[in-house]
């Protein structure tokens, strides 16, 4: 390493100097004599001057440890820190003649305002920089103090840039496979970013270039500002939860109606209502306030936005959502911003995005705009959860058969067949790998132990519906249609064994094959209705598919959705963020390795 070579050479130089100098101070050698960014090999290069960074902060760099930081260990940034200082000949980045530069003050201001992006400003030592800057002007400040200031700011900026660009938690640690990790690590030039920030007068522009460029991310930042203000007002007023009076139905009296109306107005569901008068939002009958009219419509709007059945009744679930502290909604938005940082920085080609808690599929054009959308049903919570991952859609299959997984055969279909053998032919099943396709005690036994497999033939009742969309993955889940469309009328649609059922598979097939002129909608309908058994169409190039998990969504028409933590992923992400920056065991391992 460049730093280790430089330190070894400087240590040798220091020994010579100590022999002839009472102070033992290293010699002042011109640092420009060393080639910038090159290994400081003394056989070819002169040893640089012992600037504060390389001489007085050498142990901190080698150990990746600064006790004055909130998070004192930084093994993940150590190599980048060393490269950064090696590239600048180990000279300070953030001070000139011992004083902070304008860029330094601007960068510190960004760190102090990191919360505006949904990050935790204290992770970057917010609240400590003002005192550190003030101490630089003190007569007693030493070169060592300046060196540690410089190093602390460099580490904090690298943490901030990395967190802003690719998130604070690696999704793979949570079992999520979204294509983050190695590719994202190599794409972020931390030494280059810090060097640019230290030299520019446009620090805001540099930082903005690191954030996800997606419109949804920008809308979430605006939403975060709005809900933080709402949460501050709620906390200041110390409002109590709405009164629970059983199920309030349209036309019922409800004593807490004025506060319900005020809350719905603040949240944007009761629109244009600045009055509480008869014939408007509220009305009076026999001296009581009635729940009817505009406020019922506002409750229905609120229910839709929160993943509930929009029946207009204020029951237990609706009251729970209405009583959720807005500070909790702020945290939910922050988690959604974190998840956006995990996704590819650019969606410059068409893609399919399925958001599991929303039960919604969107097909995006090459600019990130929604070109097609449809409802989906996903895997049942706690039993058959659909995984979060990224893959490539490679094949569209018309009139698919269903190769029944052994677990479904054993747990669900065999009990039906044992009760009613006619279920076998009625549902169009066949036995694969058997000498006889008949349902006998022997074949039932072989199916039970997995020696044989069931297949459901293509047809109107096939569980795959008219089309399935294949993107090979280790969970063997995919998108497909379904003959059971009544489930799409529900607000909550975790109904499947893990695959994603599509409400409009014909429309999705038409969009996926839009660049193949021979596959018009008429041709697709013909293929679905035709006699052929499984007509497969290969995609070239394949199409990216992102199965994501966002519990806060700003929709195309401007609505804001707050959705249930269907699979508990938000709770696990919160726990991972609380353990930041490293688990104790991981921190110890990194320290000993350094």
Secondary structure, 3 states (H helix, E strand, C coil): CHHHHHHHHHHHHHHHHHHHCCCCCCCCCCHHHCCCCCCCCCCCCCCCCCCHHHHHCHHHHHHCECCCCCCCECHHHHHHHHHHHHHCCCCCCCEECCEECHHHHHHHHHHHCHHHHCCCHHHHCCCCHHHHHHHHCCCCCCHHHHHHHHHHHHHHHHHHHHHHHHCCCCHHHHCCECCCCHHHHHHCCHHHHHHHHHHCCCHHHHHHCCCCCCHHHHHHHHHHHHHHHHHHHHHHHCCCCCCCCCCECCCCECCCHHHHHHHHHHHCCCCCCCCCCCCCCCEEECCEEECCCHHHHHHHHHHHHCCCCCCCCECHHHHHHHCCCHHHHHHHHHHHHHHHHHCCCCCCCCEEEEECCCCEEEEECCCCCEEEEEEEEEECCCCCCCCCEEEEEEEEEECCCEECCHHHHHHHHHHHHHHCCHHHHHCCEEEECCCCCCCCHHHHHHHHCCCCEEEECCCCCCCCCCEEEECCCCCCCCEECCCCHHHHHCCCCEEECCCEEECCHHHHHHHHCCCCCCCCHHHHHHHHHCCCCCEEEEEEEEEEEEEECCCEEECCCCCEEECCCCCCHHHHHHHHHHCCCCCHHHHHHHHHHC
